[in-house]
Amino acid sequence: MKAARFHTHGGPEVLRVEEIDDPKDIPPGHALVEIRYASLNRIDIHVRRGYPGIPIDLPHIPGADMVGVVREIDPNTDTDIKKGDRVLATPVIGCGYCRYCSNGEENKCSKWRMLGFQVDGTYREKIVLPIRQLVKAPDYLEDHEAGSIPLSLLVSWRALRTLGGCKPGDTVLVWGASGGTGTILVKLAKSMGLNVIAVTRSEWKADKLASLGVDHVFIKGREDISKRAVEITGGGVDLVVDYIGAETFNDSIRAVRKGGKIIVFGVESGSNIDLNIRMLYLAHATVIGTHTGSRGELLDALRFISRKRLRPVIDRIYSIEDVVEAHKYFEAYQHFGKVVLKTG
Ligand SMILES: [Zn+2]
């Protein structure tokens, strides 16, 4: 089967499409899935470049998202997933036994493993996964849409609902709203009845965000966004979703209302800043760090979007053969929405 993988860390050009052996055995409790689509996430870029201090086995196959069809399944496992079902995979799996896993918080498990990070991912034609990692794909979504959503939907749901506790009428500020996760997050926020202030870096992306129905769109660098957010809301936003990090975090504190929350699940612009702690406590602000999410949250999020018939924004579909081009395009921030890989 074909797989896109890298043998050394580096730029997009280290990715190679190679023939590798088909999976041979289906261990107890596992299934063989023929992958149709995978999608690109920022984590794929970090893993390809190499996380300082987090070694991974090489060669390595990136990819946290997938949709595919179950071709073989352990017949002795009692499950409602059958041969021929169209499935997604939860990006994260835990040990299943620790205090966090027992509470359905496998993303906090000390042995957590994410597809495409600690273990080989989804940029390939076939994969063997534990059945407990599989989830039926929503019927109303096309293959390329379904394959683009797991990780972005999961982190968005966790930020807005699980941790943000958002209620209809609340206002959320989203930095970097035009990427794969940003576009799902703002569409999810609108379908929850939230007011959305979205920030992006260019005019054409601002126009596209407006067409998604967001309430206010700002272009970074053109005005004082935290000040405008406070003006618009008459005191500050209820929630800020910040995965940009160093460049935006102080503005996130300035934008939040008294007692508001800032959810942090990424640091695209760097992780170290000068922080005025006084600003935080005078704002009674809560800063919540998180990453990924649980199987239970993905199931809840999928139920919600199925009721709302919410569709992800797909920017481009690349063939797995063009994975280098796909990574170059993604890293240049030219996309609006998800960039998808056709694997099969
Ligand atoms: Zn665990």
Residues whose N, C-alpha, C, O or C-beta is under 5 A from the ligand:
A	BS01	ZN	G94 C95 G96 Y97 C98 C101 C109 S110
